Each structure stands twice: as C-alpha cells, then as structure tokens.
Amino acid sequence: MCAAFTLRSVFSVRVLLAAAGLWVAGGERAVGIVLYDTDNALTNTTAPTGSLAGSGWDFQGEYGSYLGTMIGPQHFITAQHFGTQGGTFVSTAEFNGVADATYTIDAAANGGQGYWNIAGTDLRVFKVVETFSSYATLYSGSGEVGLDLVVFGRGGPRGAEVMLGPEAKGWLHTGADGVARWGENTVSATLMSGVGPLLAATFSAVAVQNEATLSVGDSGGGVFVNDGGLWKLAGINYGVDGLFDTNNTTGDGMEFSAALFDKGGFYEGSDGTGWNLVPDLAGDVPSRMYSSRISSSLTEIQGIVGVPEPGGLLLLAVAGLAALAERRRAVGAGVTFSARQR
C-alpha cells in the first residue's frame, strides 16, 4: 500500500476547503514549509544569508500557532481564516536575534475589535499597544510574476513519500514540530479567487535551490519578493492545491493532503465538491501554493497603518544607526520584553 493511503491515521479529517477549491493552509496541525530537496528538520530554521539576507525573516512574529508580519510601527498583518489566536504577538529571539519581545494587541482598536479585515480578501491587520523597532516594506507594483520569492511558515519537514505505482509524486503533509522555516520559489501567476487576488507559485522538481511549498500551519506567514535590491512583502500565505485521491469515490476515506511536484494521475477536489482527474502527462503537473496579494489591497492597508517612512525603520533594524535610534526614541518607540514559555 502506498504512503498516501495512510494519511487519515495521521491527519485530522477537519481540513478546511476554500470555495475556490484550494486547501487552506491553516488547521489543527502545524505542518510547515515543505522543501523539495531535503527532509532534514534543521534545514532553513535560521535567518537566510548571502543574497537572501534581509528577505523578511526579521519581520516575522508568532501570533498563536501561526505567523504574522510587522508592517508598521504598531501593526502586523496575517491571515483571517484561522481566526483569532489570543492577545499577543511575539517577535522571538530566533527572528530578531536579540530576545523575545511580547507585544499586546490593542483591544480598543477599530471600535474594540483589535483588528481590521481587508474586505474581499483573507488579509487581517492587527494593531499593538507597544511600538515595533522595525517593519517590512510593502510591495506596491504589479510585476510580481517572474520574481523570486522567499516564504515563511511554522511547522515540520515533509512526511512520507507519495507514490503512484512505481513513480514518486511528492510527500505527505505531516510531522509538525512548531518550528519556523523558510523556502524559495518563483511567482508564476496572479489570479482572482473567492478570497480576492492571489499570487501563485508552482512546486517544481528543482533540487538544491530551497524549492518550497506550503502546508497546514503555514497560513499567515509572509511572502517576500526582491524589488530593485530591496526585499518587500508581496503576499500572505493562504493555501495550496488539494485535496487529492486515487479515485473519485466519495466517503471511502482515501483522500489525502500532500506537497506534490506532479499531481498527474490523481483526482483533485473533495467529497463535498467532487473529484476531477488530473491527466498524467509525460511531464510533471506541479501543484501550486497561493498567497493573498498585498499590492491589490495596498490603499486599504496603508489607510489603516499610515504610510511608513521609506526605509527608515529598515535601516534601524539592520544597522542600528545612532541618529535613527534617537529619532525613534523621540517619537516614543518602546518594546516590552518578557520570558516566553518554551
């Protein structure tokens, strides 16, 4: 029996399906970034370096079991579909390189809600009481397609190999460990969906390049693209293709979720929406990951956050220049540090 058929003994059956037919990358189990070229649990668990330095790791933080991205002096952005996750946002020492910093969500913001939902999308912006010392620049263009991306999420490495006959097709989503990881890909398309504009990236059979896709638990993490030498936030993790099955029989319990670099030969869909056979072609038919597109909602986001100073806080985060630090203190910047239970 192939590895795919064991999934229901590992996974909760309460997976979320979007109206657009995407498997939402949020749920009970926090399985993380899936890498094509390795199942090593220690891979890409520290800040990217070299040409990927400054690609967004520093601006990630923990919101409950998920991630959010700091986008203003007092605001972070994440996904809506996994609901509220408590009253704090934590920039851990793993992300900021210094110490765990705990921020309190401002329960009085937006008429007592504490957050703003971006209409027609899966994006949600929170306000905190304290002040972040650094935050990400938002991508404002329309040329994401073809740009390399770095994506962040929480969880574990890939699971057992998925086979179709003698042919390897990908890996199961399993093995949650709650650790933040990063991977790379390339924006392949922009598209409309029931949850607004999305960025898509294919999970291709490309080794030794950090090729990555999403799984449950990666929701809310940031997707950054390099725009003229500066890494900017272009998307927030939403979902992936799936579910999958070896047949179109409903109720047989054989559906599974997986990171497939070739979904050809499997059925895709769900018992509720129906199953469609993906043709098994000579070449791979890779599955795709999706993120909510920032640039399409830029005006509304900036209306909530306010327009950030171009690059000022980014320089502070990277260089710690005394003059900038003095300027930040002058406007009342401050962070509350606290020990975090591990």
Sequence and secondary structure as in RCSB ss.txt:
>XXXX:A:sequence
MCAAFTLRSVFSVRVLLAAAGLWVAGGERAVGIVLYDTDNALTNTTAPTGSLAGSGWDFQGEYGSYLGTMIGPQH
FITAQHFGTQGGTFVSTAEFNGVADATYTIDAAANGGQGYWNIAGTDLRVFKVVETFSSYATLYSGSGEVGLDLV
VFGRGGPRGAEVMLGPEAKGWLHTGADGVARWGENTVSATLMSGVGPLLAATFSAVAVQNEATLSVGDSGGGVFV
NDGGLWKLAGINYGVDGLFDTNNTTGDGMEFSAALFDKGGFYEGSDGTGWNLVPDLAGDVPSRMYSSRISSSLTE
IQGIVGVPEPGGLLLLAVAGLAALAERRRAVGAGVTFSARQR
>XXXX:A:secstr
  GGGGGGGTS S   B TTSEEES SSS    EESS   TTTT S   GGGTTSSGGGEEEETTEEEEEEETTE
EEEESTT    SEEEE HHHHSS  EEEEB TTHHHHTSEEE TTSSEEEEEBSS  S    B   S  TT EEE
EEEEE    SEEEETTEEEEEES     EEEEEEEE  EEEEETTEEEEEEE    TTTTBEE  TT TT EEEE
EETTEEEEEEEEEEEE  EESS  TTSS  B EEES  TTSEEEETTTEEEE    SS    EEEEEESGGGHHH
HHHHH    TTHHHHHHHH  HHHHHHHHHTT    B     
